[in-house]
Amino acid sequence: MGRMSKAYFLGLDISTTGSKALLVDENGVVVATASSPHTLQNPRPLWSEQNPSEWWRAASTSIRSVLEKASIGGEQVEAVGLTGQMHGLVILDARGNVLRPAILWNDQRTQSQCDEIHQRIGKDRFIQITGNVALTGFTAPKILWVKENEPDVYAKSKHILLPKDYVRYKLTGEYGMDKADGAGTVLFDLKSRNWSHEVLDALDINASWMPPTFEGPEFTGCVNEEAASLTGLKVGTPVAAGGGDQAAGAVGVGAVEPGVVALTVGTSGVVFATTPSALIESEGRLHAFCHAVPGMWHFMGVMLSAAGSLQWYRDTLASNMSFDELLKEAESIPAGCEGLQFLPYLSGERTPHPDPLARGAFIGLTLRHSRASMTRAVLEGVSFGLKDSFTLIQNAGLGKIVQVRASGGGTKSALWRQILASALEAELVTVNTTEGAAYGAALLAGVGAGAWSDVVTACNVAVKLTGSIMPDPAQVEAYRKAYPLYQELYPALKSKFAKM
């Protein structure tokens, strides 16, 4: 870098709840973090919106705060990387003014538009082009909703962006988007890693509205004078493309090569697997997007109630006990829980069963089963639900899964980590990085600035293993018997769930 003073890289995460700024040094060490909150608007049932001006206000505040915490000047920041909530729709006019509140990833108003997309293009053809089915969370059906319900807004539209890319525009004055988030709009040709003119034409969306797309570490513009005065950054600081929060989060834990899978066990569960080519699950049960790593793609499976299942169980049936006490009891129960199974569909499900009517259940209860049995059944049921995504990923062509990099509150339990390792039949490791997507965005900025030669090298330098659990052979045998039965339960009960 040719400078006497130390250099830093800034990761900026525009999430649903707030804007987080994070500084790392040339060794990938986190120096400081700062966050500023966002508010969420729900003007009607199923609607979820935010005002983009809030993102920019919060981002500017967080950047200033993190520079102050680190006691450095903006001139020491070599580059900025961006990440944030995926799929949200931001519409600008010809002058770059926001035309309506952003429609977010968790907005559910667009089911009829999803059906329309499948009718216009054909569901199978749409999967082959984009790697996905049309879901209410994605960007494309949101655009159609605005066209059909707010024609005055649609008539003024000139630019389509995602949340973090609006902040990019405010930082640099440039329109741009990374390829991972571009794929998440489901307006992308997954194989060519750019906009699909077939899809855009079929949906009558003007291709000129879509911004140029870039690989994660590529620079998309530089901080302008107005942004510099608001944030404290130096004019001319380059801004990297970055990635959507899931892709950047995978960089942040080092899941950047085939065979290494990122597993997040939070309230919901996410399985993220890097693929060397544009693999597609034929029925669209997995999300298939571009990775923030240049020339890589990824599969993603999502279950809606992972650690959330354990939270519900404790709050409902054992509210007087701590999680540690509950899990200590469950250690005495053998793998397989003597036939007891738990279905974790407490909020419906997404992968592999995209069914909002799916329900949770304990199945196989006998007089022998205790509270400890039920606790372990919850852990095993969630683990099997996550294994469903692993099974789909392997069947779609990824091959052997060598290592699982685990994060999230559920993985703090040694018992649950062992169950996961045995159920998934893979080494389960924890890593030293816990800052999520913002950390990955900072590493991508560092790669763009030349601190590391590529993303894999950056991760090898910055991300270190802190623990490892191998599958237990006896548990593996038990789960090989129990998992096929688990897979049979949802199909057997699906029609009953709908009636309920």
C-alpha positions in Angstrom: 0.0 0.0 0.0 3.1 2.2 0.1 2.0 4.2 3.2 3.7 4.7 6.6 0.4 4.9 8.5 -1.7 1.9 9.1 -4.5 1.2 6.5 -8.0 0.1 7.3 -11.0 -1.2 5.4 -14.6 -0.3 6.2 -17.5 -2.8 5.9 -20.9 -1.3 5.9 -24.0 -3.4 6.5 -27.5 -2.0 5.7 -29.6 -4.5 7.5 -33.3 -4.4 8.3 -32.8 -3.2 11.9 -29.8 -0.8 11.4 -26.7 0.3 9.6 -23.5 -1.2 11.0 -20.0 0.1 10.2 -17.0 -2.0 10.9 -13.2 -1.3 10.5 -10.6 -4.0 10.0 -6.8 -3.6 9.6 -4.5 -5.2 7.1 -4.5 -8.4 9.1 -8.3 -8.7 9.1 -8.5 -7.7 12.8 -11.6 -5.9 13.8 -10.7 -2.5 15.2 -14.1 -0.9 15.9 -17.8 -1.2 15.2 -20.7 1.2 15.4 -24.4 0.8 14.6 -27.4 3.1 14.1 -31.0 1.9 14.1 -33.7 1.9 11.4 -37.4 1.9 11.8 -39.8 -0.5 10.1 -43.1 0.5 8.6 -46.1 -1.9 8.2 -48.8 0.3 6.7 -51.0 -2.6 5.8 -51.2 -6.3 6.6 -48.4 -8.3 4.8 -46.6 -5.0 4.0 -43.1 -4.2 5.1 -41.4 -1.0 4.1 -38.6 1.4 5.0 -37.6 4.9 4.0 -34.3 4.9 2.1 -33.3 8.2 3.6 -33.1 6.5 7.0 -30.5 4.1 5.7 -28.3 7.0 4.5 -28.8 8.9 7.8 -27.9 5.8 9.8 -25.0 4.8 7.6 -23.5 8.3 7.8 -23.8 8.3 11.6 -22.3 4.8 11.9 -19.3 5.7 9.7 -18.5 8.8 11.7 -18.9 6.9 15.0 -16.6 4.0 13.9 -13.9 6.5 12.9 -14.1 8.2 16.2 -14.0 4.9 18.1 -11.0 3.8 16.2 -9.4 7.3 16.7 -8.4 7.5 13.0 -9.1 9.9 10.2 -11.0 9.1 7.0 -7.8 9.3 5.0 -6.6 6.0 6.6 -9.6 4.1 5.2 -8.3 2.5 2.0 -11.6 1.2 0.7 -15.3 0.6 1.6 -17.2 -2.6 1.1 -21.0 -2.7 1.1 -23.5 -5.4 2.2 -27.1 -5.4 3.4 -30.6 -6.9 3.3 -31.4 -8.6 0.0 -34.3 -8.3 -2.4 -35.7 -4.9 -1.3 -37.0 -2.6 -4.1 -35.8 1.0 -4.3 -37.2 3.0 -7.2 -35.6 6.3 -8.2 -36.6 8.9 -10.9 -34.3 10.4 -13.5 -32.7 12.8 -10.9 -32.1 10.0 -8.4 -35.0 10.9 -6.1 -36.8 8.1 -4.2 -40.3 7.7 -5.6 -41.8 5.5 -2.8 -40.8 3.7 0.4 -38.7 0.7 -0.3 -40.5 -2.7 -0.3 -38.5 -5.1 1.8 -37.5 -8.7 1.6 -40.1 -9.8 4.2 -43.0 -8.1 2.4 -45.7 -10.6 1.4 -48.1 -8.7 -0.8 -46.9 -10.0 -4.2 -48.2 -13.6 -4.5 -50.4 -12.8 -7.5 -47.4 -11.3 -9.3 -45.3 -14.4 -8.5 -48.0 -16.5 -10.2 -48.0 -14.0 -13.1 -44.3 -14.4 -13.6 -44.6 -18.2 -13.8 -47.5 -17.9 -16.3 -45.6 -15.5 -18.5 -42.3 -17.3 -18.7 -43.2 -20.8 -17.6 -42.1 -22.0 -14.1 -39.6 -24.5 -15.4 -38.0 -22.0 -17.8 -37.9 -19.4 -15.1 -36.0 -21.8 -12.8 -33.6 -22.7 -15.6 -32.8 -19.0 -16.3 -32.7 -17.6 -12.7 -32.1 -20.7 -10.6 -35.1 -20.0 -8.5 -38.9 -19.9 -8.4 -40.6 -16.6 -8.0 -41.3 -15.9 -4.3 -42.9 -12.9 -2.6 -39.6 -11.9 -1.0 -37.8 -11.4 -4.3 -37.5 -8.1 -6.2 -39.0 -8.9 -9.6 -42.6 -9.5 -8.3 -42.3 -6.2 -6.3 -41.6 -4.3 -9.6 -44.7 -5.8 -11.2 -46.8 -4.9 -8.1 -45.8 -1.2 -8.4 -46.6 -1.3 -12.1 -50.1 -2.7 -11.5 -51.0 -0.8 -8.3 -49.0 2.5 -8.5 -48.9 3.4 -12.3 -47.9 7.0 -11.6 -44.8 5.9 -9.7 -44.0 3.3 -12.3 -44.2 6.0 -15.1 -41.6 8.1 -13.4 -39.2 5.2 -12.7 -35.7 5.3 -14.2 -33.5 3.4 -11.7 -34.0 0.1 -9.8 -31.7 -0.5 -6.8 -31.4 -2.6 -3.7 -31.0 -1.1 -0.2 -27.2 -1.2 0.1 -27.0 0.1 -3.5 -29.0 3.2 -2.6 -26.3 3.9 0.0 -23.7 3.3 -2.7 -25.4 5.9 -4.8 -25.4 8.4 -1.9 -21.7 7.7 -1.3 -20.5 7.9 -4.9 -23.2 9.3 -7.1 -22.9 6.1 -9.2 -25.5 3.4 -9.9 -24.2 -0.1 -9.4 -24.9 -3.6 -7.9 -22.9 -6.7 -7.0 -23.7 -9.9 -8.9 -24.8 -11.8 -5.8 -27.5 -9.3 -5.0 -28.3 -9.0 -8.7 -29.1 -12.7 -8.9 -31.3 -12.3 -5.8 -33.7 -10.0 -7.8 -34.5 -13.1 -10.0 -34.0 -10.9 -13.0 -30.6 -12.4 -13.6 -29.4 -15.0 -16.0 -27.6 -17.1 -13.4 -25.1 -18.7 -15.8 -24.0 -15.5 -17.5 -23.9 -13.6 -14.2 -25.9 -10.6 -15.6 -29.3 -9.3 -16.4 -31.6 -11.7 -18.3 -33.1 -9.8 -21.3 -35.5 -12.8 -21.8 -36.9 -12.3 -18.3 -36.9 -8.5 -18.5 -38.6 -8.5 -21.8 -41.2 -11.1 -20.7 -42.1 -8.9 -17.7 -42.0 -5.6 -19.7 -39.3 -4.2 -17.4 -37.0 -1.6 -19.0 -33.5 -3.0 -19.1 -32.1 0.6 -18.9 -33.4 0.8 -15.3 -31.1 -1.9 -14.1 -27.6 -0.8 -12.9 -24.3 -2.3 -14.1 -23.2 -5.2 -12.0 -19.8 -6.0 -10.6 -18.0 -8.8 -8.9 -17.7 -8.5 -5.1 -14.2 -7.0 -4.8 -14.5 -4.7 -7.8 -14.7 -1.0 -7.3 -17.9 0.7 -8.4 -17.1 4.4 -7.7 -15.5 6.7 -5.2 -16.7 8.7 -2.2 -17.9 12.1 -3.5 -17.5 15.5 -1.7 -21.0 15.6 -0.2 -20.7 12.1 1.2 -17.2 12.9 2.5 -18.5 15.9 4.4 -21.3 13.8 6.0 -19.3 10.6 6.9 -15.7 11.8 7.5 -14.4 9.6 4.8 -11.8 11.0 2.3 -13.0 12.2 -1.1 -12.0 9.6 -3.7 -12.1 6.6 -1.3 -13.0 3.6 -3.5 -16.2 1.7 -2.8 -16.3 -2.0 -3.6 -19.4 -3.8 -4.9 -19.6 -6.1 -1.9 -22.5 -8.6 -1.7 -25.9 -9.3 -0.3 -25.9 -10.1 3.4 -25.8 -13.9 3.0 -23.0 -13.9 0.4 -20.9 -11.4 2.4 -21.6 -13.3 5.6 -20.2 -16.4 4.0 -17.0 -14.5 3.1 -16.9 -13.4 6.7 -16.7 -17.0 8.0 -14.5 -18.3 5.1 -17.1 -20.3 3.2 -15.7 -19.4 -0.1 -14.7 -22.7 -1.7 -16.7 -25.8 -2.8 -17.1 -28.3 0.0 -17.0 -25.7 2.8 -20.6 -24.9 3.9 -21.7 -22.0 6.2 -24.4 -23.0 8.6 -26.3 -20.4 10.7 -28.5 -21.6 13.5 -30.2 -18.5 14.7 -34.0 -17.9 15.1 -34.1 -19.2 11.5 -31.5 -21.5 9.9 -29.5 -20.9 6.8 -27.4 -23.4 4.9 -25.0 -21.7 2.4 -22.9 -23.8 0.0 -20.4 -22.4 -2.5 -20.6 -24.0 -5.9 -18.0 -23.8 -8.7 -20.6 -23.5 -11.4 -24.2 -22.3 -11.8 -25.9 -25.4 -10.4 -29.7 -25.4 -10.1 -32.0 -27.5 -8.0 -34.5 -28.7 -10.6 -37.7 -27.8 -8.6 -36.3 -24.5 -7.3 -36.4 -25.7 -3.7 -33.0 -24.2 -3.1 -32.1 -20.6 -3.8 -29.3 -20.5 -6.4 -27.4 -17.2 -6.6 -24.1 -15.8 -7.6 -21.5 -15.6 -4.8 -19.6 -12.4 -3.8 -16.5 -14.4 -4.7 -15.7 -13.7 -8.4 -16.6 -16.7 -10.6 -18.4 -18.6 -7.9 -22.0 -19.3 -7.2 -23.9 -20.7 -4.2 -26.9 -22.6 -3.0 -28.9 -21.5 -0.1 -31.5 -23.3 2.0 -33.6 -21.6 4.7 -35.6 -23.1 7.5 -37.9 -20.7 9.4 -37.7 -22.1 13.0 -34.2 -23.3 13.9 -33.1 -22.0 17.3 -36.5 -20.4 17.3 -37.9 -23.9 17.9 -35.8 -24.3 21.1 -36.8 -20.8 22.2 -40.5 -21.7 21.8 -40.1 -25.0 23.6 -38.3 -23.5 26.6 -40.7 -20.5 26.9 -43.8 -22.7 26.5 -42.9 -25.9 28.4 -40.0 -25.1 30.7 -40.0 -21.4 31.3 -38.6 -21.8 34.8 -35.4 -23.4 33.4 -32.3 -21.9 31.7 -31.2 -23.2 28.3 -28.1 -24.7 29.9 -30.2 -26.7 32.4 -32.5 -28.0 29.6 -29.6 -29.0 27.4 -27.7 -30.6 30.3 -30.7 -32.9 30.9 -30.8 -33.8 27.2 -27.2 -35.1 27.3 -28.5 -38.3 29.1 -30.8 -39.2 26.2 -29.5 -41.6 23.5 -29.3 -40.4 19.8 -32.7 -41.0 18.2 -34.7 -40.4 21.4 -36.0 -43.9 21.3 -38.2 -43.2 18.3 -39.4 -39.7 19.3 -39.4 -37.1 16.5 -40.0 -33.4 16.3 -41.1 -31.5 13.2 -39.8 -27.9 13.5 -42.4 -26.2 11.2 -43.6 -23.8 13.9 -43.7 -20.9 11.4 -44.5 -22.9 8.3 -41.4 -23.8 6.2 -39.4 -22.7 3.2 -36.7 -25.4 2.4 -37.4 -28.0 1.3 -41.2 -27.6 1.8 -42.3 -24.1 0.7 -45.5 -24.4 2.8 -46.8 -21.6 5.0 -49.4 -24.1 6.4 -46.8 -26.6 7.6 -47.1 -27.1 11.4 -44.8 -28.4 14.2 -45.4 -31.7 16.0 -44.0 -34.2 18.4 -44.5 -37.7 17.0 -43.9 -41.0 18.7 -44.4 -40.0 22.4 -44.6 -42.9 24.9 -44.7 -43.2 28.7 -40.9 -43.7 28.6 -40.3 -40.2 27.2 -39.3 -37.4 29.5 -38.8 -33.7 29.3 -35.1 -34.5 28.5 -36.3 -36.7 25.6 -38.4 -33.9 24.2 -35.6 -31.4 24.5 -33.2 -33.7 22.6 -36.0 -34.4 20.0 -36.2 -30.6 19.3 -32.4 -30.5 18.7 -32.5 -33.5 16.5 -35.6 -32.3 14.6 -34.0 -29.0 13.7 -30.8 -30.8 12.7 -32.8 -33.0 10.4 -34.5 -30.0 9.0 -31.2 -28.5 8.2 -30.0 -31.8 6.8 -32.8 -31.5 4.3 -31.0 -28.6 2.7 -27.7 -30.4 2.7 -29.4 -33.4 1.0 -30.9 -31.2 -1.7 -27.5 -29.5 -2.2 -25.6 -32.8 -2.6 -28.3 -34.3 -4.9 -28.1 -31.1 -7.1 -24.5 -31.9 -7.8 -22.2 -30.2 -5.3 -20.6 -33.5 -4.2 -19.0 -34.2 -0.8 -19.3 -31.6 2.0 -16.0 -31.5 3.7 -16.5 -29.0 6.5 -19.4 -27.0 8.0 -18.6 -23.6 9.5 -21.2 -23.0 12.2 -22.4 -19.7 13.7 -25.5 -18.4 15.5 -26.8 -18.8 19.0 -27.8 -22.4 18.5 -24.2 -23.5 17.9 -23.1 -22.2 21.3 -24.3 -25.6 22.7 -21.6 -28.3 22.5 -24.4 -30.9 22.6 -26.2 -29.4 19.6 -22.9 -29.0 17.7 -22.2 -32.7 18.2 -25.8 -33.6 17.0 -25.4 -31.4 13.9 -21.9 -32.9 13.1 -23.3 -36.5 13.4 -26.6 -35.8 11.5 -24.8 -34.0 8.7 -21.9 -36.5 8.7 -19.3 -33.7 8.4 -16.7 -31.9 10.5 -18.4 -29.0 12.3 -16.1 -26.0 13.1 -16.4 -22.7 14.7 -14.4 -19.6 13.7 -13.0 -16.5 15.3 -15.1 -14.1 13.3 -18.5 -13.2 14.7 -19.3 -9.9 13.0 -21.2 -11.4 10.1 -21.8 -9.7 6.8 -20.1 -6.4 7.6 -16.8 -8.3 8.2 -17.1 -10.0 4.9 -17.8 -6.7 3.1 -14.6 -5.3 4.7 -12.6 -8.2 3.5 -14.0 -7.7 0.0 -12.9 -4.1 0.1 -9.4 -5.2 1.2 -9.2 -7.5 -1.8 -10.3 -4.7 -4.1 -7.6 -2.5 -2.6 -4.9 -5.1 -3.1 -4.3 -5.9 0.6 -4.9 -9.6 -0.4 -4.6 -11.1 -3.8 -8.1 -12.7 -3.8 -11.0 -13.6 -1.5 -9.7 -17.1 -0.6 -6.4 -15.6 0.5 -8.1 -12.9 2.6 -10.2 -15.5 4.4 -7.1 -17.7 5.0 -5.4 -14.8 6.6 -8.3 -13.4 8.6 -10.6 -16.3 9.5 -9.2 -18.9 12.0 -10.8 -22.1 13.3 -11.5 -22.0 17.0 -13.0 -25.4 17.5 -13.9 -28.7 15.7 -16.3 -31.5 16.3 -16.2 -34.7 14.2 -19.3 -37.0 13.7 -19.7 -39.6 16.4 -20.0 -43.0 14.7 -22.7 -44.3 17.1 -24.8 -41.2 16.5 -24.2 -41.4 12.8 -25.7 -44.9 12.8 -28.7 -43.8 14.8 -29.4 -40.8 12.6 -29.1 -42.8 9.4 -32.0 -44.8 10.7 -34.1 -41.9 12.1 -33.6 -39.4 9.3 -35.5 -41.4 6.6 -38.5 -41.6 8.9 -38.3 -37.9 9.5 -38.4 -37.3 5.8 -41.6 -39.3 5.5 -43.5 -37.4 8.2 -44.2 -34.1 6.3 -45.6 -35.7 3.2 -47.8 -37.9 5.4 -49.2 -34.9 7.3 -49.3 -32.2 4.6 -53.0 -32.6 3.9 -53.8 -32.7 7.6 -51.8 -29.5 8.2 -53.8 -27.7 5.5 -57.1 -28.8 7.1 -55.9 -27.6 10.5 
